[in-house]
């Protein structure tokens, strides 16, 4: 199992949650047909804008898909950057990854 650190977690200007890993690239993630996507230009995973699921649900889904399907554990570190993430969501994420 590979381990990679998360450089940044954020919500972009169109409302998608994104996770930017430090080293790993997941350019073929779309083949899994699980609504997790990879932005080649920004080097980050992203979800669709939430409809039925919350941002926290999408975060859990992305972390689990990468872990189970790709064999990579993504770790939140003390220096992970939080962009446009409100404190309640950040707390949920931190409690999930601990």
Residue pairs with C-beta under 8 A, 6 or more apart in sequence:
1 67
1 71
1 72
1 73
2 24
2 71
2 72
2 73
3 72
3 73
3 75
4 21
4 22
4 23
4 24
4 72
4 73
4 74
4 75
5 21
5 22
5 23
5 74
5 75
5 77
5 80
6 19
6 20
6 21
6 22
6 74
6 75
6 76
6 77
6 80
7 20
7 21
7 22
7 80
7 81
8 18
8 19
8 20
8 44
8 80
8 81
8 82
8 83
9 17
9 18
9 19
9 20
9 59
9 76
9 80
9 81
9 82
9 83
9 85
9 93
10 17
10 18
10 20
10 81
10 82
10 83
10 84
10 85
11 17
11 18
11 55
11 83
11 84
11 85
12 18
12 46
12 84
14 49
15 49
15 50
16 46
16 47
16 48
16 49
17 46
17 47
17 50
17 55
17 58
17 59
17 62
18 39
18 42
18 44
18 45
18 46
18 47
19 44
19 45
19 46
19 59
19 62
19 63
19 74
20 42
20 43
20 44
20 45
21 43
21 44
21 45
21 72
21 74
24 70
24 72
24 74
25 38
25 43
26 36
26 38
26 45
26 66
26 70
27 38
27 40
28 38
29 36
29 37
29 38
29 45
29 65
29 66
29 70
30 37
30 38
32 65
32 69
34 61
34 65
34 69
35 47
35 48
35 61
36 45
36 46
36 47
36 61
36 62
36 65
36 66
37 45
37 46
37 47
37 48
38 44
38 45
38 46
39 45
39 46
45 62
45 66
47 58
47 61
47 62
48 58
50 57
50 58
53 61
55 89
56 89
56 92
56 93
56 96
59 92
59 93
59 96
60 96
63 74
63 96
63 97
66 72
66 73
66 74
67 73
67 74
75 97
76 93
76 94
76 97
82 90
85 93
